[in-house]
C-alpha cells in the first residue's frame, strides 16, 4: 500500500503546473488548485468531482460566470452545485421531487469581492473551554456511539458573532474552534497514501451512524471532513495528500454507509495541526477529523 501511495503521489507531483499572479503563487494539479498567499497556503478542489466519483450523473450549464451542475438521484431529488470558473463552491441546494429548494451551503462572498483567500481568514479570541478537553476533541477509537453522536450535535462552545461563509470556516481555525470535533483516529493512512485500508472501512460505521442520526433530527446539517498528515515530506505534497484523504473518507461515508453527499464538505490542512507534536513519521497524525459546522454557516448558537 505504501508503494502504491508513493506512485500515486509521484503521478500527482509530476502533473503540477505553477505560475505567479502578482504576489500569489498558484499550483494546479489534477482536480485541485493550491494557492500560496501572504505565507499562507490553502487547497481547493473541483466541488463536483466527489459526486461524479460516487457515480451520480450530472449535467452542467454555464450561467454568466457560474457553472450550475445538477445531479439526479434515484428518488427523484436533485442536488444543485453552483461553482465559479475555477471550481470554487458558491452554493449547494437540494431540490425535492416537487421542486422545493433547500439551501444546504451558501458560500457567496458577502463583504469582500476580493479573490484573495487571505481576506477570508477570520481572527477571533479562542473560546475558553468549560468542558473537559477529551469531550471537546473526542477520539473516535476510545469513544462510544452516544458520545460521538453528542459531539456531532453539540452547540458551539462560544457565541457565533454572525453568519460565515464556507470559505471563512475552512480557512479560519478560530472559527472551527467554536465547534467540538471527533478525531477519526480509528482510521489512519499509510505514508504517502490517501486510500483507506480495506480493513479499516468498517470502522467508519460508527461515525456514519452518528451523522445519519443527526440528519434525521435536522436534514440540512453540514459536516466538515478535515484531512491531516504528519510532518514528513514537502508541505505542498502534504496539503494535497490531506485533501485527498478527506475526500476518500467522505466518499466511503456516502458509498458504504448512506450519508448524503450534499451534507458533507471536505478540506485538507496538511501538517498544520499535528496531533502528536513531532517532525518524524507518525501514523496518528495521518488522520481525518470531523465536525458539524452548520451553526457557523447559520450564525446560530453558543
C-alpha positions in Angstrom: 0.0 0.0 0.0 2.8 2.4 0.8 4.4 1.8 -2.6 1.1 2.3 -4.3 0.6 5.5 -2.4 4.0 6.8 -3.3 3.4 6.0 -7.0 0.1 7.9 -6.9 1.6 10.9 -5.2 4.5 10.9 -7.7 2.0 11.0 -10.5 0.2 14.0 -9.0 3.5 15.7 -8.3 4.6 15.2 -12.0 1.5 16.8 -13.3 1.6 20.0 -11.3 1.9 23.4 -13.1 3.0 26.5 -11.2 2.5 30.2 -12.0 2.6 33.6 -10.3 -0.2 36.1 -10.3 1.2 39.2 -8.6 2.4 38.1 -5.2 0.3 34.9 -5.2 1.6 31.5 -6.3 -0.9 29.2 -7.9 -0.1 25.5 -8.3 -2.5 23.4 -10.4 -2.6 19.6 -10.1 -5.3 17.0 -11.2 -8.6 18.0 -9.6 -7.0 20.6 -7.3 -5.5 24.1 -7.0 -3.0 25.1 -4.3 -2.7 28.8 -3.6 0.1 30.4 -1.6 -0.8 34.0 -0.4 1.0 36.0 2.3 2.9 33.0 3.6 -0.4 31.0 4.0 -1.3 28.1 1.7 -4.6 26.5 1.1 -6.0 24.0 -1.3 -9.2 24.0 -3.4 -10.9 21.2 -5.4 -13.5 20.7 -8.1 -16.6 20.7 -5.9 -18.5 18.5 -8.3 -15.9 15.7 -8.7 -16.8 13.8 -5.5 -20.4 13.5 -6.7 -19.2 12.2 -10.1 -16.8 9.7 -8.4 -19.8 8.4 -6.5 -21.4 7.5 -9.8 -24.0 10.3 -9.8 -25.0 11.6 -13.2 -24.6 15.3 -13.6 -25.3 17.9 -16.3 -23.6 21.3 -16.2 -24.7 24.5 -17.8 -23.0 27.9 -17.9 -24.9 30.9 -16.5 -22.9 34.1 -16.6 -19.7 33.5 -14.8 -21.0 30.4 -12.9 -21.3 26.7 -13.6 -24.6 25.1 -12.5 -24.3 21.3 -12.1 -27.4 19.2 -11.4 -27.1 15.7 -10.1 -30.1 13.4 -10.4 -30.9 10.8 -7.7 -32.9 7.7 -7.9 -35.6 9.1 -5.5 -36.3 12.0 -7.9 -34.5 14.6 -5.8 -31.7 16.7 -7.3 -28.5 18.2 -5.9 -27.6 21.5 -7.5 -24.0 22.7 -7.1 -23.0 26.2 -8.3 -19.3 26.9 -8.8 -17.3 29.7 -10.3 -15.0 29.2 -13.3 -12.2 27.9 -11.0 -14.5 25.3 -9.4 -14.9 27.2 -6.1 -18.2 26.4 -4.5 -20.7 29.2 -4.5 -23.9 27.4 -3.4 -25.3 23.9 -2.9 -29.0 23.2 -2.8 -31.3 20.2 -2.7 -34.5 20.1 -4.9 -37.1 17.6 -3.8 -39.4 15.7 -6.2 -41.9 18.6 -6.1 -39.2 21.2 -7.0 -39.0 22.7 -3.5 -35.5 24.0 -3.0 -33.5 23.9 0.3 -30.1 25.7 0.6 -27.5 23.4 2.1 -24.4 25.6 1.7 -24.3 29.3 0.8 -20.7 30.3 0.1 -21.5 33.7 -1.5 -19.0 36.3 -0.5 -20.9 38.9 1.4 -18.5 41.7 2.3 -15.4 41.4 0.1 -15.3 40.9 -3.7 -11.5 40.1 -3.3 -10.3 36.8 -4.7 -7.5 36.6 -2.1 -8.3 33.7 0.2 -6.3 35.5 3.0 -9.2 38.0 3.1 -11.4 35.2 4.2 -9.4 34.4 7.4 -11.4 35.4 10.4 -9.5 36.1 13.7 -11.4 35.7 16.9 -10.5 35.2 20.5 -10.1 31.5 21.2 -13.0 30.3 23.4 -12.4 29.4 27.0 -13.2 25.7 27.4 -15.8 24.9 30.1 -15.8 21.2 29.3 -13.1 18.5 29.6 -10.7 18.6 26.7 -11.4 14.9 25.9 -15.1 15.9 25.4 -14.1 18.9 23.2 -11.9 16.8 20.8 -13.2 13.3 21.0 -11.0 10.3 20.0 -13.3 8.0 18.0 -11.2 4.9 18.8 -11.9 5.4 22.5 -15.5 6.8 22.4 -18.8 5.0 22.3 -21.6 5.7 19.8 -23.5 8.0 22.1 -20.5 10.3 22.9 -19.7 10.6 19.2 -23.3 11.5 18.4 -23.5 14.0 21.3 -20.3 15.6 20.0 -21.7 15.8 16.5 -24.8 17.7 17.5 -23.3 19.7 20.4 -23.9 23.5 20.3 -20.9 25.9 19.8 -18.7 26.3 22.9 -18.8 30.1 22.4 -21.1 32.6 20.8 -21.1 32.9 17.0 -20.9 36.6 16.1 -22.5 36.3 12.7 -23.1 34.1 9.7 -19.9 32.9 8.0 -19.2 31.6 4.5 -17.9 28.1 4.0 -14.5 29.5 2.9 -14.3 31.6 6.1 -14.9 28.4 8.1 -12.4 26.4 6.1 -9.6 28.9 6.4 -10.2 30.2 10.0 -9.1 27.9 12.8 -10.5 30.4 15.4 -14.0 29.8 13.9 -13.7 26.0 13.7 -12.5 26.0 17.3 -16.0 27.0 18.4 -17.4 23.6 17.4 -16.5 20.3 19.1 -14.9 17.7 16.9 -14.2 14.0 16.5 -10.7 12.8 15.7 -11.4 9.7 13.5 -8.3 8.1 14.8 -9.9 4.7 14.2 -8.8 5.2 10.5 -5.2 6.1 9.6 -3.3 6.1 6.4 -0.1 4.6 5.1 2.6 7.2 4.4 2.1 9.0 1.0 -1.3 7.3 0.6 -4.9 8.7 0.7 -6.5 5.2 0.4 -8.4 4.0 3.4 -7.2 0.4 4.0 -9.9 -2.1 3.3 -9.7 -3.5 6.8 -10.5 0.0 8.3 -13.5 0.9 6.2 -16.0 -0.7 8.7 -14.6 1.4 11.5 -16.3 4.4 9.9 -19.7 2.9 10.5 -20.0 4.5 14.0 -19.2 7.9 12.5 -21.7 7.4 9.7 -24.5 6.3 12.1 -24.0 9.4 14.2 -24.2 11.6 11.1 -27.3 9.8 9.9 -28.9 10.2 13.3 -28.1 13.9 13.3 -29.6 14.3 9.9 -32.8 12.6 11.0 -33.2 15.3 13.5 -32.2 18.1 11.1 -31.7 17.1 7.5 -29.8 20.2 6.4 -26.8 19.8 8.7 -23.3 20.3 7.2 -20.3 18.3 8.3 -16.7 19.2 7.5 -14.3 16.3 6.9 -10.8 17.6 7.6 -7.7 15.8 6.3 -4.3 15.8 8.0 -0.8 14.4 7.5 2.4 14.0 9.5 5.2 16.5 9.0 7.3 14.2 6.8 7.8 15.5 3.2 7.2 18.8 1.4 4.3 20.9 2.6 2.7 21.0 -0.8 2.6 17.2 -1.0 1.2 17.0 2.4 -1.6 19.5 1.6 -2.6 17.5 -1.4 -2.4 14.3 0.5 -4.6 15.6 3.3 -7.2 16.9 1.0 -7.4 13.6 -0.8 -7.7 11.8 2.5 -10.7 13.9 3.5 -12.4 13.2 0.2 -11.7 9.4 0.5 -13.4 9.3 3.9 -16.3 11.4 2.6 -16.8 9.1 -0.3 -16.8 6.0 1.9 -19.4 7.6 4.3 -21.7 8.0 1.3 -20.9 4.9 -0.8 -20.7 2.4 2.1 -22.9 3.9 4.8 -25.5 6.0 3.0 -24.6 9.5 4.3 -26.0 12.0 1.7 -23.0 13.6 -0.1 -24.5 17.1 -0.1 -24.3 17.2 3.7 -20.5 16.7 3.6 -17.8 19.0 2.6 -14.0 18.4 2.8 -10.8 20.3 3.4 -7.2 19.3 3.7 -4.8 21.0 6.2 -1.6 19.1 5.5 0.7 19.1 8.5 -0.7 22.3 10.1 -2.4 20.6 13.1 -0.3 17.7 14.3 -2.0 15.5 16.9 1.4 14.3 18.1 4.0 17.1 18.0 6.8 15.5 16.1 8.6 16.1 12.8 9.0 12.3 12.4 6.7 9.9 10.7 3.7 9.4 12.9 0.6 7.4 12.0 -1.6 9.2 14.5 -1.0 12.4 12.5 -2.2 10.8 9.3 -5.9 11.0 10.1 -9.2 12.8 9.5 -11.3 15.0 11.8 -15.0 15.6 11.5 -17.1 18.4 13.0 -20.6 19.9 12.4 -20.3 23.4 11.0 -24.0 24.3 10.5 -24.1 26.8 13.4 -21.1 28.7 11.8 -22.8 28.9 8.4 -26.0 30.0 10.0 -24.7 32.3 12.7 -26.5 30.4 15.5 -25.9 29.0 18.9 -23.3 29.5 21.6 
